[in-house]
Amino acid sequence: MTLAACAPSTDAAGRAGDGTAGATGQKLLYVSDGTFGNVYAFSYPGAKLVGELTHLQTPEGVCHDEAGDIYIVTAGNATISEYAHGGSQPIKTLSDSAGTPLGCAIDPASGDLAVVNQSGPSGGSGLPNVAVYKHARGRPATYSDKNASALYFCAYDDAGNLFVDGASSAGGNGLLVELPKGQTKFAGIALDKSLNPSGGVQWDGKYLDVGDRSGSSGHADVYRLLISSGKGKTVYSTPLDGDNDIVSFWIEGRTIVGGDLIAGSVMYWHYPGGGNATKSLMGFSDPVAMTVSI
């Protein structure tokens, strides 16, 4: 990684001056900035900028595997690149010909890599889909859902079931679907909350957390859902006060981190309580996705 001359700033800690010195032995918060073409790495939870991957072709989703390796989805050239934790050069690169990629997730049990294509191939036409790379290698199997006009982010649970959010083809409201382990067709999940629009998905070990970018108060909410028998029941709602448009988030311990597209910031809140942000990192253009690698 290298440090940029112009990089996001934080209201807490300043910038490191020696690249990745000491970075590989600590938790790192990775934030993708599609417009700038960069992925930033911050110490976590300290929020000190320790490195930057530059000149990427529209980086979007970021996710990590059990070893802490980072996967970066770049929409500009439809590829997924794997980096070691704190590394500066790709270990390997996969090609995605199934559409325009956005989100990604790793199955902690199998090591399979799921990449969400928000729209289909052939110049953006065709159904949105999910490309699944077995053991994060080779050519993917692809799965589409005719009920979705767009797909965004995804997460695996501990059993290998894959959850994907997006927009419904009937009215454009947010939707949540599941690709059960070993199955080839998506199943819809009936929610007791509306997602207008949906943003971000994460499994927290017991519940599925799904973002609602508008929320009941005009600010984003993250809903903890109990998934059972094709239904998603809200057991807790985390309000992200002070945001403008949180497109996705990452939960690590007692903190939730979200990227605000309008404000160009990455903000921290207490989890699951939410409320007012406790920390803000400024100076981004398009902080679309983030993850914490250990």
HUGI-V818842 format. One record per backbone hydrogen bond with DSSP energy under -0.5 kcal/mol. CO is the residue of the C=O (numbers start at 1). NH is the residue of the N-H. E is the energy in kcal/mol with one decimal. If there is no record, write none. Layout:
{{CO	NH	E} {CO	NH	E}}
This chain:
{{2	52	-0.5} {9	282	-2.8} {18	21	-1.5} {20	23	-2.8} {20	24	-0.6} {22	25	-0.5} {23	26	-1.5} {27	44	-1.6} {28	30	-0.7} {28	293	-2.8} {29	42	-2.7} {30	291	-1.8} {31	40	-2.6} {32	288	-0.8} {32	289	-0.7} {33	37	-1.5} {33	38	-1.5} {37	56	-3.0} {38	33	-2.9} {39	53	-2.9} {40	31	-2.4} {41	50	-2.6} {41	51	-1.5} {42	29	-3.1} {43	47	-2.2} {47	49	-0.5} {48	43	-2.8} {49	16	-2.5} {51	41	-2.6} {52	2	-2.4} {52	54	-0.6} {53	39	-2.2} {56	58	-1.5} {57	76	-2.2} {57	77	-0.6} {58	75	-2.6} {61	73	-2.9} {63	71	-3.3} {65	68	-1.6} {69	65	-1.8} {70	83	-3.1} {71	63	-1.8} {71	73	-0.5} {72	74	-0.5} {72	81	-2.3} {73	60	-3.7} {73	75	-0.6} {74	78	-0.5} {74	79	-1.6} {78	96	-2.9} {79	74	-2.7} {80	94	-3.1} {81	72	-2.7} {82	91	-3.8} {82	92	-0.9} {83	70	-3.0} {84	87	-3.1} {89	84	-0.5} {92	82	-2.8} {94	80	-2.2} {95	97	-0.6} {98	121	-0.5} {99	101	-0.7} {100	118	-2.0} {100	119	-0.6} {102	61	-1.6} {103	116	-2.5} {105	114	-3.0} {106	108	-0.7} {107	111	-2.7} {112	107	-2.8} {112	114	-0.5} {113	133	-3.3} {114	105	-1.9} {115	117	-0.5} {115	131	-2.9} {116	102	-2.9} {116	118	-0.7} {117	129	-1.7} {118	151	-0.6} {119	100	-1.7} {120	124	-0.6} {121	125	-0.5} {122	125	-0.8} {126	120	-1.3} {128	145	-0.9} {129	117	-3.3} {130	132	-0.5} {130	143	-2.1} {131	115	-2.7} {131	133	-0.6} {132	134	-0.7} {132	141	-2.3} {133	113	-2.4} {133	136	-2.3} {134	137	-1.3} {141	132	-3.2} {143	130	-2.6} {145	148	-1.7} {147	169	-2.8} {150	167	-2.4} {152	103	-1.2} {153	165	-2.2} {155	163	-3.0} {157	160	-1.5} {161	157	-2.1} {162	179	-3.3} {163	155	-2.0} {164	177	-2.7} {165	152	-2.9} {166	175	-1.8} {167	149	-2.3} {167	150	-1.3} {168	172	-1.0} {169	171	-0.9} {173	168	-3.6} {175	166	-1.8} {176	189	-2.1} {177	164	-2.5} {178	180	-0.7} {178	187	-2.9} {179	162	-2.2} {180	183	-2.4} {187	178	-2.7} {188	190	-0.5} {190	232	-3.0} {194	196	-0.6} {195	174	-2.7} {197	196	-0.7} {197	213	-2.7} {200	211	-2.2} {202	209	-3.6} {207	204	-2.7} {207	209	-0.6} {208	210	-0.5} {208	225	-3.1} {209	202	-2.3} {210	223	-2.8} {211	199	-2.0} {211	213	-0.5} {212	221	-2.1} {214	218	-0.5} {215	218	-0.6} {219	217	-0.5} {220	240	-3.1} {221	212	-3.2} {222	238	-2.8} {223	210	-2.1} {223	225	-0.7} {224	235	-2.9} {224	236	-1.0} {225	208	-2.4} {225	227	-0.7} {226	228	-0.6} {226	233	-2.4} {228	231	-1.5} {230	190	-2.5} {231	228	-2.4} {231	233	-0.5} {232	192	-1.3} {232	234	-0.5} {233	226	-2.9} {236	224	-2.9} {237	239	-0.7} {238	222	-1.9} {239	241	-1.0} {239	275	-2.8} {240	220	-0.5} {240	243	-1.1} {245	247	-0.9} {245	261	-2.4} {248	259	-1.6} {250	252	-0.5} {250	257	-3.0} {252	255	-1.4} {254	271	-2.7} {255	252	-2.7} {256	269	-2.2} {257	250	-2.3} {258	260	-0.5} {258	267	-2.6} {259	247	-1.6} {259	248	-0.5} {259	261	-0.7} {260	264	-1.4} {260	265	-1.3} {264	284	-2.2} {265	260	-3.2} {266	281	-3.0} {267	258	-2.4} {268	278	-2.8} {268	279	-1.0} {269	256	-2.4} {270	274	-2.4} {273	239	-0.5} {275	241	-1.4} {279	268	-2.6} {280	11	-1.6} {280	282	-0.5} {281	266	-2.5} {282	9	-1.8} {286	34	-1.4} {286	288	-2.0} {289	32	-2.5} {291	30	-3.0} {291	293	-0.6} {293	28	-2.6}}
